[in-house]
Amino acid sequence: DTGVSQNPRHKITKRGQNVTFRCDPISEHNRLYWYRQTLGQGPEFLTYFQNEAQLEKSRLLSDRFSAERPKGSFSTLEIQRTEQGDSAMYLCASSLLPQGFGNNEQFFGPGTRLTVL
Amino acid sequence: AQKVTQAQTEISVVEKEDVTLDCVYETRDTTYYLFWYKQPPSGELVFLIRRNSFDEQNEISGRYSWNFQKSTSSFNFTITASQVVDSAVYFCALGPGANNLFFGTGTRLTVIP
């Protein structure tokens, strides 16, 4: 399977605990994105990387959230001191680097569903 | 500001009927991209189409067709002869540049056999 993969698929945690999610993008894709999706809503952008550089962060990404892509391949998203409001589906996507001004289609993984009790 | 509006929250059709999903967008950018994604019950978003703002030609792919009208800031999606497998949530998204996407709230389509 050469698509985007995410682990774990489900995570249940208690409020106040830290959690970490992993995303493995399509191998030749330079860009990697994190989104959050709550019930009945569309995905909301959190952050994106171009290779190992984190180029943009949404204001939704509070200081309890941190994302890394240390070698420009897989990425991790960590949430510290989880709150019940963090319960959501966390989606990862990857894309090729646009040629000039462009916006290539993003390919999404299956997501990690987080439940904070 | 970037915004995508999908006014239809839920639509139900009987199999073989045609159905159109509406998408209206707002952007001040002169160059932008529009996308449609499908999210089946399994949850994984599936890319359907990308269209740039310079190309207003309508596109047809099998039973799917898309109508892009800059004058009304709309990018509507029609499924012809709907099938049960088309049941899903469909998202329209706006890509103002080369970075993140702004998604609408989605339209849940149910095709009744």
Interface residues (C-beta under 8 A of the other chain):
Chain A: Y33 G40 Q41 G42 P43 E44 F45 Y48 L55 E56 S58 M89 L91 A93 P98 F101 G102 N103 N104 E105 Q106 F107 F108 G109 P110 G111
Chain B: V4 T31 Y32 Y33 F35 Y37 S42 G43 E44 L45 V46 F47 R50 N52 F91 A93 G95 G97 A98 N99 N100 L101 F102 F103 G104 T105 G106
